[in-house]
Amino acid sequence: MKNEKYKYVPKYPVQTLEKALDIIDYLKENSSLNGTTLNELSRELNMSKSGVHRLLDTLMAYDYVEKTEDSGTTYRLGWGLFHSGSIVPKQHGINNINYVPILEELSNKVKESINLDILNINEFETILICKIEYRNMIHVNSQVGDREPLYATGIGKIFLSDMSDEMLDKYFKEVEFKKLSPNTVIDREQLMKRLEEIRQRGYAIDDEELVTGMRCFAMPIRDYTGRIVSAVSVSGPVDRITDERIHNVLHPNLKEACDKISRFMGYYEEEE
């Protein structure tokens, strides 16, 4: 297998199939309106022209590859791949079969309870859809179905950070901001500064903004479009959710879990 970006290594590789997939990958990574020539595919993939031609001929039968107009030796991806790929998002939605084992593993690693929320955009609030309790811990008084404001929670600010300027304007016009604790941020300018920090660092913290004495650390889950569709958080007393523990324990483990779920949702983080 030539492409090293895929993590899984087949136990029983089929060389002909691998070569066909290498051709598809090359046409994807080197897309052009004019297509790619048979000579280029043969040269770049280190395959014989006759071998490449036979594979292309088979791929054309499935409409995964097509010849460009007025050309006998120039190829591009076909619509068959698009129609097959369009089914994938329907088979990779947010449901507990997919994320519960990952969140249970996360809870055991960080020894904290874990929440997963989605956004109720109509009411501008979060909805808790999964809660994994860690044994023998002081738990946050929350349960599945609970709804919380966006501006005062870690997960809520994750969702706010992904909104367009137009949607944020709508949010600030329609939502009544209340001081839920002495630390609650209700000033628009200050909150917008926090959102920019979240975009830069990739996580959010509720620093006793919803409940005095409680902190929350949250990170996003993205789908194949890059949009944030959910978020995961760890909440607990301030003496447990310390800055040091966030940096050394919570951040790396939450990122690993969120990356796994995001990958299932079709999100691939761009390499810098």
N, C-alpha and C positions, 0 to 999 in steps of 0.2 A: 504494500500500500504506500503510494508516494506521498499522499497528503498527510502531514503530521499534525494538523490542527485538530483532528478527531481523537478523542481520548480512548475510545474503545478499539481494541485490537481483536480481530476475528480469530476464533479458535480453529475454524475450518475455512480458510480463505479460498475463494474461487478466483483464480487469476484473470480469467476472461471477463468476469463481472467487474473486478477491480479496475481493469483497463477501461471498460465502458464508463464506469463512474468517474475515472480520472478525466476522460474526455468531457463529460458533462461539467465537472468542476472547472476545468480549464476554460470552457466556453462561458461559464458563469463569471469567473474571475477576470476574464479578458473580453468582456462583452463589447460588441461593436455593431453599429447599424449595417456595416458592410460585411459582417461575418468574419470567420477565421478560415484560412485556407487549409487544405489537406496537408500541404507541405509544412506549414507552421505546426500543426498538431503533431505530425510525425516527428519533427525536429525537437520540439519542446518537451514532448512526452517520451521521447526515446523509443518510439515504436516504428515498425515498418509501415510504409505507405499502404501496402496491401492489407495489413492487419487493421490499421485505422479505418480504411475504406469499408471493410467488412463490418466492423463495429458500428460505424455511422449508418450503414445501410439498415442494420437491425434496429437501431434507435429511431430511424426515420419511420419504420413500420409502426412504431408506437407513438409517433408524433412528438417524441422527446427532442428530436433534432430535425431541422429542415434545411434545405439548400436555399441560399439567397437567390433572388430573381436573376435570370440571365447568367447563371454561373453553374458550372458543372463540378467545381471543386472547392466552393466556399460555403461554410456552414454556420448556423447559429442555432440557439435553443428554440424548440418548438412549443406550441400552445399546450401540448399534452402534459408537459411538466407543470404548467400553471394550473391546469384543471385538477391535476392530482394534488398539487401543493395546497390548493385552496380548501381542501378538506381537512388539512392538518389542524388549523385553529379550532375546528369544531370538536376535535378529539382531545384537545389539551386545554380544558377549562379549569377554573379554580373549583376544586371539590375535595372533600376530606380524604378520599382514597389516595389522592396524590400528595397532599401536604402533611397529613397527620404523622406518618412515620418520621418525616424529617423534623417536625417540631418536637416530637417526643425525644428524638436523639439530641436535639439542641437543648432541651430542658435538662436532660441528664448531664450534658457537658457543662452547662453554666450553673446548674443547681439552682435554677429559678423557674418560676411559672412564666409561660409564654402566651401571648395573645396574637391573634391574626384578625385584622379588621379589613372591611371594604368600605368604599365611599358611597354614601347616599347623596348624590349630587343635587337632588331636588330639594332636600332639606339642609344641605351643607353640614353634614354630620358624619361621624364614623359609626359603623355597625360592627360589633364584635361577633364573629361567626365561628371562632374556634378558640378554646382556652385549654391549655395543657397545664395542670397543676403539678408542681413539684412537691414531693413528700416532705413532711416535717418542716414546712416553712410558714412564716407569717404571710398570708395571702392578701392580695388587693381585693377589696370587696367589689368584684365585678362578675358578671355571668354572660353567657351567650345571649345575644339579642340586645345587650346594652348599647345605648347611643350616647355619643359624647361630642362636644363642640370641637371644631377643627383648630381654632386659635389657641386652645389651652392644653393640647395634648401632643405628644411626640408623633404619633401616627397621623393625627390631623394635620400637623404642619408638613409632614411628608407629602400629603395630598395637595396641600396649598402650594407647595414649592413646584408642583408639576402643572399648575393651572396657567392658562394664557393671561395676558394683561387684561383682556376684555372680561374673562371670567372672574378675575380677582376684583375688578371694578364692581361687577355685579355682586360679588360676595360682600364687599365692604358696605355696599348700599343696603343690602337686604338683611344682614345679620345684626342682631343687637348684642353688642359686646358687654360682658359683665365681669366684674372683679370676683372671680371664684376663689381666689386666695390672694394674699399680699403680693405674690410674684406674677400674677396673671398679666400678660402683656395685652393691652387693649388699644395702644397707640398704633395707628396705621404705619407711620414711618418706621417705628421701631420694629414692628412685626415684619415689614417688607425687608428690612436689613437682616433679620433672622432667616427669612426664606432664602435670601441670596447665599447666606452662609451654608444652609442645608444643601443647596444645589452644588456648592463647591466641594463640600466634604462628604456628601452622600449619606448622611444620617441626621437624625433630629433628637433633641433632648427636651423633655418636659421637666424643668427644674423646679419642682414644687409649684407649678403653675395651675394645676387642677386641684390638687389636695396638698395641704401643708404636711411636710414630712415625708412625701413620696416623690420619687424620681422615676422617669421613664426614658428608656433608650430605644429608638425605633429605626428601622431600615426598610427600604422599598422592595416590592416585587414588581417586575416589569413583564409585559407580554412581548410578542413578536414585533410589534410596532415601536417598542421602546417606551410606551405609555405605562405609567404606574397604575396597576390594577388592584393592588392590595399592599399591605405592609405588616411587618412583624415587630413586636415590641417585647421588652422585658421591663416589668415594673416592680418596684419594691421600696423599702424604707431607705432613706438617704444614707444610712450607715452601711448599707449593702451595695447600693448602686453608686459607688464612688467613681471619681474621675479615673483613678488608677485602674480600677477593675473594668471600667468601660474600655479603656485603652488596651489592656492586656488580655482580657477574657471575653467580654461581651462583643466588642466590635469584630474581632476575627471570626468568632463562631457564628454570630448573626449573619455576617456577610456570606459565609460559606453556605448557610442554610437558605438564605434569600437567593443566592446565585443558583442553587440547585433547583428551587421552585421556578425561578425566572427562566432557567434553561429549559425546563419542561414546558413552559409557556411560549418558548420559541425565541427568547431574547438572547442575543449574543453580544457581549460587551466588546466594544471596539478597542483594539490594542493601540496604545499610544506609540 
